[in-house]
Amino acid sequence: MTATVPSRTPRAGRAGGVRPRSSGASAPEPALPYRAAARELLRDTMLDAVGRLLSDRPWAQITMSDVARAAGVSRQTLYKELGTRDEFAQQFVIREGTRFMNEVEQAVLARLHDVSGAIEAGLEVFLTMAFEDPLMRMLLEDDGTGGMLPLLTTQSRPVLEWASERLSQAMHAGWPDIDGDTAEVLADTFVRLALSYVTMPRGTPREAAQMAAGLLAPTMERAVGGLGATP
C-alpha cells in the first residue's frame, strides 16, 4: 500500500516560502540601491566642486588636488571614480550638457506636429542657454589656454556622441516610425550644427535656428512621414 505524503504549507515570513501572486497592479519602481546611490552622490559632489572652482579660475589652472580638496575626497578616489584629468573634464561637460539636452528635448517634443518648428525651437533653446550660461560663456571666451574649449571643438567626440545618442532617442520617442539610421544621422548633424553655432556664432540664436531648420527640415519631414507646419 502506497503511503500518502501530506503536502507542506510554507510558513509565512520564511525565506523560500510561496509568494502571493501579483494582483495585476504594476510594482512600484525599485529604489536605486544604496551603493549605487552613494556613488552617484559622490560623483555629483566631485563634479560640483569643479563648477565652483571654475567660477574662480580656468580649468588649466585647476589641479586634481584642488578638486579633491574642494570635494573633500582623496585624489585616489577622484581618479577611481572619474578617471584621468581629461576624462574628468569630459564628464563635467557632459553633466552640464544634460541640463541643455533636457530643455532641447522638451522643446522638440512639444512641437512634434511641426518638424521644422521642432528643429528651430530645439536649436534656439540650446543656443540661448549656451550664450546665457556663465560656465558656457567662460568656455566660449577661452583663448585656447583655459583647457576646456577643445572638449567642444577638436576633442569633442565624446560629447558629440553622447548628445547625438540622446537626441536620436528623443526623435524615436516622438516619431516612432523614423528609421534608426536616419535618426542617428539627423541627430548627429543637429548636434554638430549646434556646437558650430555656439563656438562660432552667426546672428542671434533665433536667426541661427531658423537657418538650421531650413536646412534640416525637408530631410526630417520625409523621414517622419511629411509632417510640415500645422496650418
C-alpha positions in Angstrom: 0.0 0.0 0.0 1.4 3.3 -1.0 1.6 5.9 1.7 0.3 9.4 1.0 2.8 12.2 1.7 0.9 15.2 3.1 1.6 18.5 1.4 3.6 21.0 3.4 2.4 24.6 3.6 5.3 27.0 3.8 5.3 29.2 6.9 4.6 32.8 6.5 7.7 35.0 6.6 10.2 32.3 5.9 12.7 32.5 3.1 11.7 30.3 0.2 8.0 30.4 1.0 5.4 30.8 -1.6 4.9 34.4 -2.6 1.4 35.7 -3.2 0.6 36.1 -6.9 0.5 39.5 -8.3 -2.9 41.1 -8.3 -2.1 42.6 -11.7 -1.1 46.1 -10.4 2.3 47.3 -11.5 5.0 47.1 -8.9 6.5 50.3 -7.7 9.7 51.5 -9.3 12.6 49.9 -7.3 14.7 52.4 -5.4 18.3 52.9 -6.5 20.5 50.5 -4.5 22.3 52.2 -1.6 25.7 51.6 -3.1 24.8 53.0 -6.5 23.0 56.0 -4.9 26.1 56.7 -2.7 28.4 56.5 -5.7 26.2 58.8 -7.8 26.1 61.3 -4.9 29.9 61.1 -4.7 30.3 61.8 -8.4 28.0 64.7 -8.2 29.9 66.1 -5.3 33.2 66.0 -7.2 31.7 67.5 -10.4 30.0 70.2 -8.3 33.4 71.0 -6.8 34.8 71.6 -10.4 31.9 74.0 -11.1 32.7 76.1 -8.0 36.5 76.2 -8.9 35.8 77.2 -12.5 33.9 80.2 -11.3 37.2 81.5 -9.9 39.8 80.3 -12.5 40.1 78.4 -15.8 40.5 74.6 -15.9 44.1 74.8 -17.0 44.9 76.4 -13.6 43.0 73.8 -11.6 44.8 70.7 -10.4 43.3 67.4 -9.4 44.5 68.1 -5.9 42.4 71.3 -5.9 39.3 69.3 -7.0 39.9 66.6 -4.4 40.3 69.2 -1.7 37.2 71.1 -2.7 35.2 67.9 -2.9 36.5 66.6 0.4 37.9 63.4 -1.1 41.3 61.9 -1.8 43.0 62.1 -5.2 42.8 58.3 -5.3 39.0 58.4 -5.1 38.9 61.1 -7.7 40.8 59.1 -10.2 39.0 55.9 -9.3 35.5 57.4 -9.9 36.1 59.7 -12.8 39.4 58.6 -14.5 42.1 60.8 -15.8 42.1 64.6 -15.9 40.8 64.7 -19.5 38.1 62.1 -18.7 37.1 64.1 -15.6 36.7 67.2 -17.8 34.6 65.3 -20.3 32.3 64.0 -17.6 31.9 67.5 -16.3 31.0 68.9 -19.7 28.5 66.1 -20.3 27.0 66.5 -16.9 26.5 70.3 -17.6 25.3 69.4 -21.1 22.5 67.3 -19.6 20.7 70.5 -18.5 20.9 71.7 -22.1 19.7 68.5 -23.6 16.7 68.3 -21.2 15.5 71.6 -22.4 16.2 70.8 -26.1 14.2 67.5 -25.8 11.3 69.3 -24.2 11.3 72.0 -27.0 11.4 69.3 -29.7 8.7 67.0 -28.2 6.4 70.0 -27.7 6.2 70.5 -31.5 6.0 67.0 -32.9 3.3 68.1 -35.3 5.7 70.6 -37.0 9.1 69.2 -37.8 10.6 72.4 -38.9 9.3 74.2 -35.8 10.6 71.4 -33.6 14.1 71.8 -35.1 14.0 75.5 -34.8 12.7 75.5 -31.2 15.2 73.0 -30.0 18.2 74.8 -31.5 17.1 78.2 -30.4 16.7 76.9 -26.8 20.1 75.4 -26.9 21.9 78.5 -28.3 20.1 80.8 -25.9 21.0 78.8 -22.9 24.6 78.5 -24.1 25.0 82.2 -24.5 23.4 83.0 -21.2 25.0 80.2 -19.0 28.0 81.5 -17.0 30.1 78.3 -17.4 29.4 78.1 -21.1 30.3 81.7 -21.6 33.6 81.1 -19.7 34.4 78.2 -22.1 33.5 80.2 -25.2 35.6 83.2 -24.1 38.6 80.9 -23.7 41.5 82.0 -25.8 42.8 78.4 -26.1 44.7 78.4 -22.8 41.8 77.7 -20.5 41.9 74.0 -21.1 38.2 73.0 -21.7 37.3 74.6 -25.0 38.8 71.7 -27.0 36.1 69.5 -25.5 33.6 71.4 -27.6 35.9 71.6 -30.7 38.9 69.5 -31.5 38.3 66.9 -28.8 34.5 67.0 -28.9 33.9 63.4 -30.0 32.8 62.0 -26.5 30.4 65.0 -26.0 29.2 64.8 -29.6 28.4 61.0 -29.4 26.7 61.4 -26.1 24.5 64.3 -27.2 23.7 62.7 -30.6 22.6 59.5 -28.9 20.3 61.3 -26.5 18.7 63.3 -29.3 18.3 60.2 -31.5 16.4 58.6 -28.7 14.2 61.6 -28.3 13.4 61.5 -32.0 12.4 57.8 -31.8 10.2 58.7 -28.8 8.5 61.5 -30.7 8.4 60.0 -34.2 8.4 56.1 -33.7 8.3 55.5 -37.5 11.6 57.2 -38.2 14.3 54.9 -39.5 17.0 54.3 -36.9 19.9 55.1 -39.2 18.2 58.3 -40.4 17.5 59.4 -36.8 21.2 58.9 -35.9 22.4 60.9 -38.9 19.9 63.7 -38.3 20.7 63.9 -34.6 24.5 63.9 -35.3 24.0 66.7 -37.8 21.8 68.7 -35.5 24.4 68.5 -32.7 27.3 69.3 -35.0 25.4 72.4 -36.2 24.6 73.4 -32.6 28.2 73.2 -31.5 29.4 75.1 -34.5 26.9 77.9 -33.9 27.9 78.0 -30.2 31.7 78.2 -30.9 31.3 80.5 -34.0 28.0 82.4 -33.6 26.2 83.7 -36.7 23.4 86.1 -35.9 21.0 85.7 -33.0 20.0 82.3 -31.6 16.7 82.6 -33.4 18.3 83.6 -36.7 20.7 80.7 -36.5 17.9 78.3 -35.5 15.8 79.4 -38.5 18.7 78.8 -40.9 19.4 75.3 -39.5 15.7 74.4 -39.6 15.5 75.5 -43.2 18.4 73.1 -44.0 17.3 70.1 -42.0 13.5 70.3 -42.1 13.0 68.9 -45.7 15.0 65.7 -44.9 13.4 65.4 -41.5 9.9 65.8 -42.8 10.5 63.0 -45.4 11.9 60.8 -42.7 8.9 61.1 -40.3 6.2 61.0 -43.0 5.8 64.5 -44.3 4.8 66.4 -41.2 5.1 70.0 -42.0 3.8 73.1 -40.2 0.3 73.0 -39.0 -1.9 75.4 -40.9 
